[in-house]
């Protein structure tokens, strides 16, 4: 994520990009904060248009934090839909890539939070 811009307290714009196999995916996205409970939960709605391939993405993402013995459990769920040519090309590749992205997210978060 780059070029993050806060529009108001619950709306943001950004540029998202990643590579999935041979496909470079880049999106201009609008993000809306739907729900937030401090230190517990955040729910976002993301809508974007692809740069390069014809298509759009639409996602709802929920991240929850809960106390556990010795730390904090981070749980998340994302419902993601690609439409247009992008959907027909990238949907299967994104599903395959999601596990790798989850592992990278977890290791990056652990690195930031480690003393």
Backbone bond lengths (Angstrom), bond angles and torsions (degrees), N, CA, C in turn:
res aa  C-N    CA-C-N  psi(-1)  N-CA   C-N-CA  omega(-1)  CA-C   N-CA-C  phi
1 X - - - 1.451 - - 1.526 107.68 -
2 X 1.334 115.50 134.13 1.467 120.57 176.32 1.518 108.61 -143.91
3 X 1.312 115.41 174.01 1.465 122.10 178.57 1.529 112.26 52.82
4 X 1.324 116.40 39.61 1.461 121.00 179.86 1.524 109.78 -69.42
5 X 1.315 115.77 127.78 1.461 122.27 -178.81 1.522 108.87 -130.08
6 X 1.324 117.07 125.88 1.460 120.90 176.28 1.518 108.67 -87.79
7 X 1.331 116.26 122.46 1.461 122.37 179.50 1.528 110.02 -85.48
8 X 1.323 116.12 -48.35 1.463 123.14 173.78 1.522 107.10 -153.99
9 X 1.309 118.19 -166.39 1.469 121.45 -173.99 1.525 113.67 -61.74
10 X 1.333 118.17 -23.81 1.468 119.23 -176.81 1.529 114.12 -128.07
11 X 1.333 118.08 10.00 1.466 121.09 -179.50 1.523 111.27 -130.75
12 X 1.334 114.82 136.38 1.453 121.55 -177.41 1.529 108.88 -137.79
13 X 1.337 115.62 158.70 1.468 122.05 171.33 1.521 106.61 -128.43
14 X 1.336 115.40 149.12 1.464 118.87 -179.73 1.520 109.72 -159.85
15 X 1.307 114.35 170.19 1.450 122.90 171.88 1.521 106.43 -111.40
16 X 1.325 117.41 123.56 1.464 122.40 178.33 1.514 107.84 -113.57
17 X 1.337 116.19 137.19 1.456 118.56 176.21 1.513 111.18 -149.35
18 X 1.332 115.01 148.56 1.458 122.35 176.17 1.527 107.69 -159.20
19 X 1.306 115.82 164.59 1.455 121.36 175.64 1.525 107.62 -112.57
20 X 1.312 115.39 131.07 1.458 122.16 176.37 1.519 106.47 -123.09
21 X 1.329 115.91 104.50 1.461 119.40 -175.46 1.520 109.32 60.67
22 X 1.313 116.10 -124.60 1.460 121.25 -179.29 1.528 112.21 -90.07
23 X 1.327 117.72 -0.50 1.458 121.53 -175.26 1.532 110.39 -99.35
24 X 1.323 116.71 123.96 1.462 121.93 172.54 1.518 106.78 -92.64
25 X 1.326 117.66 116.69 1.452 122.08 179.90 1.519 109.67 -102.97
26 X 1.325 116.11 130.97 1.454 121.99 179.55 1.519 107.33 -140.92
27 X 1.326 116.20 131.83 1.463 121.96 -177.04 1.514 111.13 -134.63
28 X 1.309 116.23 142.87 1.453 122.48 163.10 1.519 104.64 -92.72
29 X 1.326 117.16 122.01 1.459 120.17 -174.17 1.523 112.06 -122.81
30 X 1.319 114.09 149.50 1.458 123.54 169.81 1.516 106.41 -111.42
31 X 1.322 116.46 130.56 1.458 122.15 -177.11 1.523 108.37 -120.44
32 X 1.329 115.16 131.46 1.463 120.50 176.98 1.522 108.99 -118.62
33 X 1.312 116.20 128.34 1.453 122.28 174.23 1.522 107.45 -78.81
34 X 1.338 116.47 109.61 1.464 121.02 -176.59 1.522 112.61 -85.90
35 X 1.333 115.45 -35.74 1.457 119.95 -173.14 1.519 108.30 -157.75
36 X 1.317 115.56 139.12 1.460 119.63 177.57 1.516 109.54 -147.81
37 X 1.324 114.74 129.91 1.459 121.96 171.18 1.519 104.49 -122.18
38 X 1.324 117.00 112.61 1.462 122.18 -173.56 1.522 111.84 -49.56
39 X 1.311 115.34 131.34 1.469 123.95 178.31 1.524 114.23 62.52
40 X 1.338 117.98 14.33 1.465 120.63 179.84 1.530 113.68 -131.45
41 X 1.339 116.84 -50.14 1.465 118.63 -170.82 1.519 111.00 -154.69
42 X 1.335 114.70 146.93 1.452 121.63 170.69 1.538 107.33 -141.22
43 X 1.324 115.56 137.05 1.464 120.85 179.18 1.527 107.41 -127.63
44 X 1.337 115.83 128.19 1.452 122.66 -175.93 1.515 111.58 -122.84
45 X 1.316 115.84 149.27 1.464 121.75 169.89 1.525 106.23 -116.13
46 X 1.324 115.88 129.67 1.458 121.87 -176.18 1.520 108.42 -123.37
47 X 1.324 116.25 130.53 1.456 121.60 175.69 1.514 107.36 -133.22
48 X 1.329 116.16 136.20 1.450 118.06 -178.16 1.504 113.10 -152.49
49 X 1.315 113.44 161.88 1.457 120.18 175.54 1.519 108.41 -117.64
50 X 1.306 114.40 140.27 1.448 121.50 -176.99 1.522 110.99 -72.85
51 X 1.318 115.12 145.14 1.455 121.84 170.93 1.522 105.37 -104.11
52 X 1.301 117.30 117.23 1.462 120.69 -179.77 1.515 111.64 110.36
53 X 1.314 117.72 -73.29 1.462 121.04 177.26 1.525 109.20 -84.07
54 X 1.308 116.55 153.32 1.459 120.54 177.29 1.523 107.81 -83.35
55 X 1.315 115.82 121.97 1.454 119.48 178.33 1.509 111.79 160.55
56 X 1.306 113.48 172.83 1.462 121.52 -178.96 1.526 108.54 -135.88
57 X 1.310 115.21 162.49 1.459 119.96 171.64 1.517 108.33 -127.26
58 X 1.315 114.03 150.27 1.461 121.97 176.94 1.530 106.17 -141.15
59 X 1.309 116.66 130.03 1.459 119.75 -177.45 1.520 110.45 -145.96
60 X 1.322 114.67 150.36 1.451 122.67 168.67 1.523 105.42 -124.02
61 X 1.318 116.27 128.81 1.458 120.98 -175.59 1.522 109.54 -129.10
62 X 1.328 115.33 133.30 1.461 121.68 177.39 1.522 108.47 -123.76
63 X 1.325 116.57 129.31 1.464 122.42 175.52 1.524 107.52 -121.98
64 X 1.334 115.06 131.83 1.466 120.19 -179.00 1.525 109.53 -126.61
65 X 1.323 115.92 142.87 1.457 123.22 176.61 1.523 108.46 -116.02
66 X 1.336 116.50 138.04 1.460 119.51 175.60 1.525 109.04 -144.15
67 X 1.320 115.20 145.02 1.463 120.91 179.70 1.518 109.50 -71.04
68 X 1.327 115.31 138.59 1.460 121.74 173.08 1.525 107.05 -135.00
69 X 1.301 116.16 167.63 1.460 120.21 177.80 1.525 107.85 -62.31
70 X 1.304 116.42 118.86 1.457 121.27 176.82 1.521 115.51 84.36
71 X 1.340 118.35 8.85 1.457 117.25 178.53 1.510 114.27 168.20
72 X 1.316 114.54 -156.12 1.461 122.41 -178.81 1.517 108.91 -125.34
73 X 1.314 116.45 132.93 1.454 122.36 175.65 1.529 108.50 -90.85
74 X 1.328 117.51 126.69 1.452 123.23 177.13 1.528 107.26 -106.33
75 X 1.332 116.50 119.31 1.467 122.19 177.73 1.514 107.90 -118.21
76 X 1.323 116.14 141.20 1.459 118.33 177.77 1.522 110.48 -146.39
77 X 1.310 113.86 154.15 1.465 121.50 179.45 1.523 106.52 -143.78
78 X 1.317 115.67 132.10 1.456 120.79 178.39 1.513 109.55 -131.12
79 X 1.322 115.79 129.59 1.460 122.13 172.87 1.522 105.78 -105.37
80 X 1.341 116.38 116.55 1.454 122.28 -171.47 1.523 110.39 -125.16
81 X 1.330 115.94 132.09 1.461 121.42 179.06 1.524 108.60 -130.77
82 X 1.332 115.72 129.59 1.458 121.92 171.80 1.519 108.18 -105.60
83 X 1.321 117.21 141.29 1.467 120.73 178.24 1.527 109.79 -123.36
84 X 1.320 115.41 169.63 1.461 121.19 178.26 1.513 111.87 73.45
85 X 1.312 115.74 -161.53 1.463 121.84 -179.76 1.522 110.37 -58.29
86 X 1.313 115.89 -36.65 1.454 121.22 178.03 1.525 111.05 -56.82
87 X 1.334 116.97 -42.63 1.453 121.14 -179.63 1.509 112.35 -62.05
88 X 1.318 116.93 -41.40 1.461 119.67 -178.58 1.524 111.85 -71.96
89 X 1.312 117.71 -29.44 1.464 121.24 -178.16 1.525 112.00 -88.40
90 X 1.314 117.01 -45.50 1.463 120.69 -165.94 1.522 115.93 -98.01
91 X 1.321 119.37 -18.37 1.469 120.98 -173.04 1.532 112.38 -53.91
92 X 1.328 118.08 -51.08 1.470 121.04 -178.36 1.527 111.05 -66.07
93 X 1.326 116.89 -39.74 1.466 120.51 -179.58 1.525 110.81 -65.33
94 X 1.318 117.75 -39.25 1.466 121.49 179.15 1.528 110.51 -64.60
95 X 1.320 117.40 -41.83 1.469 119.67 177.89 1.519 110.64 -59.58
96 X 1.328 116.70 -41.77 1.459 120.55 179.26 1.528 111.36 -66.64
97 X 1.315 117.44 -35.95 1.463 123.02 -177.38 1.527 112.64 -77.23
98 X 1.322 118.46 -21.40 1.465 121.18 -171.76 1.523 112.95 -58.48
99 X 1.316 118.50 -38.37 1.463 120.77 178.77 1.519 112.10 -61.83
100 X 1.329 116.03 -41.74 1.461 120.53 178.04 1.530 111.04 -64.50
101 X 1.319 116.52 -42.08 1.458 120.34 179.22 1.529 111.49 -65.40
102 X 1.331 117.25 -38.06 1.460 121.02 177.41 1.522 110.85 -61.72
103 X 1.328 116.92 -45.10 1.470 120.88 -179.98 1.523 111.06 -64.01
104 X 1.323 117.23 -40.69 1.465 120.58 179.42 1.534 110.44 -66.31
105 X 1.332 116.93 -40.79 1.463 120.99 177.00 1.529 110.24 -59.70
106 X 1.329 116.15 -47.88 1.463 120.13 -177.55 1.529 111.63 -62.85
107 X 1.320 118.38 -43.47 1.460 119.98 179.97 1.525 111.20 -68.56
108 X 1.317 118.08 -37.64 1.467 120.88 177.78 1.526 111.38 -65.62
109 X 1.323 116.52 -41.95 1.459 120.69 177.85 1.518 111.12 -63.83
110 X 1.322 115.96 -43.55 1.466 119.76 179.27 1.527 110.65 -62.58
111 X 1.320 117.75 -39.34 1.471 121.63 179.40 1.527 111.10 -63.97
112 X 1.326 116.97 -39.87 1.463 120.91 -179.30 1.523 110.58 -70.38
113 X 1.313 117.32 -37.80 1.464 121.37 -175.10 1.522 114.24 -86.10
114 X 1.323 117.96 -13.84 1.462 120.66 -179.34 1.515 110.53 -72.25
115 X 1.338 115.91 141.65 1.474 118.69 -179.43 1.518 111.74 -70.85
